[in-house]
Amino acid sequence: MTTDDPAAPPAPPRVFLCHATADRAFAESLGRGLAANGVVTWADFWEVRYGDSLGRKLYVEGIGGADAFILVHSPHWAHDPWLADQLDVMTVRRIENGCRLVPVLLGSAPAPAPLAHLHPLRTGRSEPEVLRAAVEIARTLYGIDDRPPVLTPSWLHGGEGPGRSVRTPPPARDETSRPPPFPGLPEEHLTLLRLLLRQALEVDELGPLPWPEEASAESGVPSQLGERERALGALEAEGLASATRHRGRILWCELTPQGYHRAAPSVVPDLDAVRRRVVAHLTGHRPEDPALRDTDLARAADAPLLVVRQQLEELVADRRVTLLRPRGGLLLTGVDPALRAGTT
């Protein structure tokens, strides 16, 4: 999980997935969940081809190339005696090289005796349970710290009474993520910005958006093409939009998050009410409920999908919720207690 370039992101962890033949369906679902959460998974049903050397594939490429091991244990384990050999090799690598070995226990299955001292992950076979297991393993392998933030006691600052505390302010957010001030932008420039946002709401994306080659006078957008291009240049200078050009011609343009936030209050009715509905749906979601989807959130909030996605981005950036985005859904892994209590 290291790289020679300190500026490059870390390489994704590689795991070897060990399972009984009868547990293949669970193992395949777990492997797909791990892949969706940034973990490269070596599994025999994906890697071994007809005519391959089983020994080389399993022990050299699989176990030998892994950063960590996942052992799926169930009552079916006893029917595949060669799994004990794989466990022996994984145990040696765990001891000699410090590779993590995660026992995944299905149902009430006990851990194998050699792994009884390791903290296991116990799960069922349903799709939500498999997805949650994959997320928990991925968070462990990436070293995600779930400890709560440390609070600073008020008495350190001369406050009244022991035990009263204030939350340590979070690290300063990148100023580029906040809408900058926009003094002096002419109304026709803001009108073009609002037109781009309406286009973005139609396609549920900030871009790429078609560049309006023509504009009616009633729209409020400059009718002359040269004027519209100058208006777009002004929006680019303010960090509200960007454009792709070829041989002097604008091919398409894109709203920046700052541009969205500048135009949204005048285009989307009652953004505060949308936020309240999104928060209510998130905080009311239970682990046993079906997996969240942003399309479901949009329907619950009665709002465009793009708006809901931007609301989610804001909540995550403000550290009010933590989300993982496995393929096809959202997994809510944390909610600020104040948000759940409705005090923020």
C-alpha positions in Angstrom: 0.0 0.0 0.0 3.0 2.3 -0.5 4.3 4.2 -3.4 7.6 5.8 -4.3 6.0 9.1 -5.2 4.8 10.8 -1.9 2.4 13.0 -3.8 0.7 10.0 -5.4 -2.3 8.3 -3.7 -1.6 5.0 -2.0 -2.0 1.9 -4.0 -5.2 0.0 -3.1 -4.8 -2.9 -0.6 -4.7 -6.4 -2.1 -6.5 -9.2 -0.3 -6.6 -12.9 -0.7 -10.1 -14.3 -0.2 -10.2 -17.8 1.2 -13.6 -19.6 1.3 -15.3 -23.0 1.0 -16.7 -24.0 -2.4 -20.2 -24.0 -1.0 -19.8 -20.4 0.1 -18.9 -19.1 -3.3 -22.0 -16.9 -3.7 -21.3 -15.1 -0.4 -17.5 -14.8 -1.3 -18.3 -13.4 -4.7 -20.7 -10.8 -3.3 -18.1 -9.9 -0.6 -15.4 -9.5 -3.3 -17.6 -7.2 -5.4 -18.4 -5.1 -2.3 -14.7 -4.9 -1.5 -13.9 -3.8 -5.1 -16.6 -1.2 -4.9 -14.8 0.2 -1.8 -11.3 0.4 -3.2 -9.9 -3.1 -2.3 -8.3 -5.4 -4.9 -9.6 -8.9 -4.2 -7.8 -12.1 -5.3 -10.4 -14.9 -5.5 -10.0 -18.3 -7.1 -13.2 -18.0 -9.1 -11.9 -14.9 -10.8 -8.3 -15.8 -11.1 -7.9 -19.5 -11.8 -8.3 -20.5 -15.5 -8.4 -24.0 -17.1 -4.9 -25.4 -17.3 -3.4 -23.1 -14.7 -1.1 -24.4 -12.0 -3.2 -24.4 -8.9 -0.2 -24.2 -6.6 1.4 -21.3 -8.3 -1.9 -19.4 -8.6 -3.0 -19.9 -5.0 0.3 -19.7 -3.1 2.5 -17.5 -5.2 0.1 -15.1 -7.0 -2.8 -15.2 -4.5 -1.4 -15.5 -0.9 2.1 -14.4 -1.9 0.9 -11.1 -3.5 -1.6 -10.1 -0.8 -1.3 -7.4 1.8 -4.0 -9.0 3.9 -6.1 -12.1 4.0 -9.9 -12.7 4.5 -11.0 -16.1 5.6 -14.7 -16.8 5.2 -15.6 -19.5 7.7 -18.9 -21.5 7.9 -20.0 -25.1 8.6 -19.0 -25.8 5.0 -15.3 -25.3 5.9 -14.9 -28.9 7.0 -15.9 -30.2 3.5 -12.8 -28.6 1.8 -9.8 -30.0 3.6 -7.3 -28.1 1.4 -8.4 -24.9 3.0 -6.4 -25.8 6.1 -3.2 -25.7 4.0 -4.1 -22.2 2.8 -4.7 -21.2 6.5 -1.3 -22.5 7.5 0.4 -20.5 4.8 -1.6 -17.3 5.7 -0.8 -17.8 9.4 2.9 -18.0 8.6 2.8 -14.8 6.6 0.8 -13.1 9.3 3.4 -13.9 11.9 6.5 -13.3 9.7 5.4 -10.2 7.7 2.6 -8.7 9.8 -0.1 -9.3 7.2 -3.6 -8.8 8.6 -5.8 -11.8 8.7 -9.6 -11.1 9.0 -11.8 -14.0 10.0 -15.3 -13.5 8.6 -17.7 -15.8 10.4 -21.0 -16.7 8.8 -24.0 -17.0 11.1 -23.1 -18.8 14.3 -20.0 -20.6 12.9 -17.1 -20.6 15.4 -13.7 -19.4 14.4 -11.1 -22.0 13.5 -8.9 -22.9 16.5 -5.8 -21.2 15.0 -7.8 -17.9 14.7 -9.7 -18.0 18.0 -7.5 -15.2 19.3 -8.2 -12.8 16.4 -11.2 -10.4 16.6 -13.6 -11.7 13.9 -16.2 -10.0 11.8 -19.5 -11.9 12.1 -22.2 -11.4 9.4 -25.1 -12.9 7.7 -25.6 -13.7 4.0 -28.1 -11.0 3.0 -27.1 -8.4 0.5 -27.1 -5.5 3.0 -25.1 -7.6 5.5 -22.5 -8.5 2.9 -22.2 -4.9 1.8 -21.7 -3.7 5.4 -19.1 -6.4 6.0 -17.2 -5.3 2.8 -17.3 -1.6 4.0 -16.0 -2.6 7.5 -13.1 -4.6 6.0 -12.3 -1.8 3.6 -12.3 0.8 6.4 -10.0 -1.4 8.5 -7.5 -1.9 5.6 -7.4 1.8 4.9 -6.9 2.6 8.5 -10.1 4.7 9.0 -10.2 6.1 12.5 -13.7 5.9 14.0 -12.9 7.5 17.3 -15.0 10.5 18.2 -13.3 14.0 18.0 -11.5 15.1 21.2 -13.3 17.9 23.0 -11.5 20.7 24.7 -12.8 21.3 28.3 -14.0 24.8 28.9 -12.1 25.0 32.2 -8.9 25.1 30.2 -10.0 28.5 28.9 -11.3 29.8 32.2 -14.9 28.6 31.7 -17.3 28.0 34.5 -17.7 24.6 36.0 -15.8 21.4 35.3 -17.0 19.0 32.6 -18.4 21.7 30.3 -16.7 21.4 27.0 -16.6 22.9 23.5 -15.9 21.0 20.3 -12.5 21.4 18.9 -12.9 23.4 15.7 -12.3 21.2 12.6 -9.4 21.9 10.4 -10.0 24.8 8.1 -11.7 23.8 4.9 -10.1 24.7 1.5 -11.4 28.2 0.7 -12.0 27.0 -2.9 -14.9 24.9 -1.6 -16.8 28.0 -0.4 -18.7 30.4 -2.7 -16.5 33.5 -3.2 -17.9 37.0 -3.1 -19.2 38.3 -6.4 -19.2 42.1 -6.3 -20.0 43.8 -9.5 -21.2 40.9 -11.6 -23.7 42.4 -14.1 -27.2 40.9 -14.2 -26.7 39.5 -17.7 -23.7 37.5 -16.4 -25.8 36.1 -13.5 -28.6 35.3 -16.0 -26.2 33.2 -18.0 -25.1 31.4 -14.9 -28.7 30.7 -14.0 -29.3 29.4 -17.5 -26.4 27.0 -17.2 -27.8 25.7 -13.9 -31.2 25.1 -15.4 -29.4 23.0 -18.1 -27.5 21.2 -15.4 -30.7 20.3 -13.5 -32.0 18.7 -16.7 -29.1 16.3 -17.0 -28.4 15.9 -13.3 -24.7 16.9 -13.8 -22.7 20.1 -13.4 -21.4 19.4 -16.9 -20.5 19.1 -19.7 -23.4 21.4 -20.8 -24.2 22.5 -24.3 -23.2 26.0 -25.1 -26.2 28.1 -26.2 -25.4 29.1 -29.7 -28.5 31.2 -29.8 -30.5 33.0 -27.1 -33.8 34.9 -27.1 -34.0 38.4 -25.8 -36.7 37.2 -23.4 -34.2 35.0 -21.6 -32.2 37.9 -20.3 -29.0 36.3 -21.7 -26.9 38.5 -24.0 -28.4 37.9 -27.5 -25.1 38.6 -29.4 -22.8 35.5 -29.4 -19.7 37.7 -28.7 -21.4 39.2 -25.7 -22.4 35.7 -24.4 -18.8 34.6 -24.8 -17.5 37.6 -22.8 -20.1 36.9 -20.1 -18.9 33.3 -20.0 -15.3 34.6 -19.7 -16.3 36.7 -16.8 -17.9 33.7 -15.1 -14.7 31.7 -15.6 -12.6 34.6 -14.1 -14.8 34.4 -11.0 -14.5 30.7 -10.7 -18.2 30.0 -11.5 -17.9 28.1 -14.7 -15.4 26.6 -17.1 -15.5 26.0 -20.8 -13.8 23.7 -23.4 -12.8 25.4 -26.6 -11.5 24.2 -29.9 -10.2 26.6 -32.6 -11.8 29.5 -30.9 -15.2 27.8 -30.7 -16.8 26.9 -27.4 -17.7 23.2 -27.5 -19.3 22.9 -24.0 -19.2 24.4 -20.6 -19.5 23.3 -17.0 -20.6 24.8 -13.7 -18.2 24.8 -10.8 -19.5 24.0 -7.3 -19.1 27.7 -6.6 -21.3 28.5 -9.6 -23.9 26.1 -8.5 -24.1 27.6 -5.0 -24.2 31.2 -6.5 -27.1 30.4 -8.8 -29.1 27.8 -6.9 -31.0 30.1 -4.5 -32.6 32.0 -7.4 -33.3 28.8 -9.5 -34.2 26.1 -7.0 -37.3 26.9 -4.8 -36.7 26.8 -1.0 -33.3 25.2 -0.7 -33.5 25.2 3.1 -36.6 23.0 3.0 -34.9 20.6 0.6 -32.0 20.3 3.0 -34.3 19.6 5.9 -36.0 16.9 4.0 -32.7 15.3 3.0 -31.5 15.4 6.6 -34.7 13.9 7.9 -34.5 11.0 5.4 -30.8 10.4 6.3 -31.3 10.5 10.0 -34.3 8.3 9.8 -32.5 5.6 7.9 -31.9 2.4 9.8 -29.1 -0.2 9.2 -31.7 -2.9 8.4 -33.4 -0.7 5.8 -32.7 -1.2 2.1 -29.5 0.5 0.8 -29.8 4.2 0.3 -29.8 5.6 -3.3 -29.5 9.2 -4.2 -32.5 8.8 -6.5 -34.6 7.7 -3.5 -33.4 10.7 -1.6 -34.4 13.0 -4.4 -37.9 11.5 -4.4 -38.1 11.8 -0.6 -36.9 15.4 -0.7 -39.1 16.3 -3.7 -36.0 17.9 -5.3 -33.9 17.5 -8.5 -31.3 14.8 -8.3 -28.4 17.3 -8.8 -29.6 19.4 -5.9 -29.7 16.4 -3.6 -26.2 15.3 -4.7 -24.9 18.8 -3.9 -26.7 18.7 -0.5 -24.9 15.4 0.3 -21.6 16.9 -0.8 -22.1 19.8 1.6 -23.1 17.6 4.5 -20.0 15.4 4.0 -17.7 18.5 3.6 -19.2 20.0 6.8 -18.6 16.7 8.6 -22.2 16.3 9.4 -22.5 12.8 7.9 -20.0 10.3 6.6 -20.9 8.3 3.5 -19.4 5.6 1.4 -20.5 5.1 -2.1 -20.4 1.5 -3.1 -21.5 0.8 -6.7 -25.2 1.6 -7.1 -25.9 3.0 -3.6 -25.0 5.0 -0.6 -23.9 3.6 2.8 -24.5 6.0 5.7 -21.7 5.3 8.2 -22.0 8.2 10.6 -24.3 11.1 11.5 -23.5 14.1 13.7 -25.5 13.6 16.9 -26.5 17.3 16.7 -27.8 16.8 13.2 -29.8 13.7 14.3 -31.2 15.7 17.3 -32.3 18.5 14.9 -30.2 21.2 16.7 -28.2 22.3 13.7 
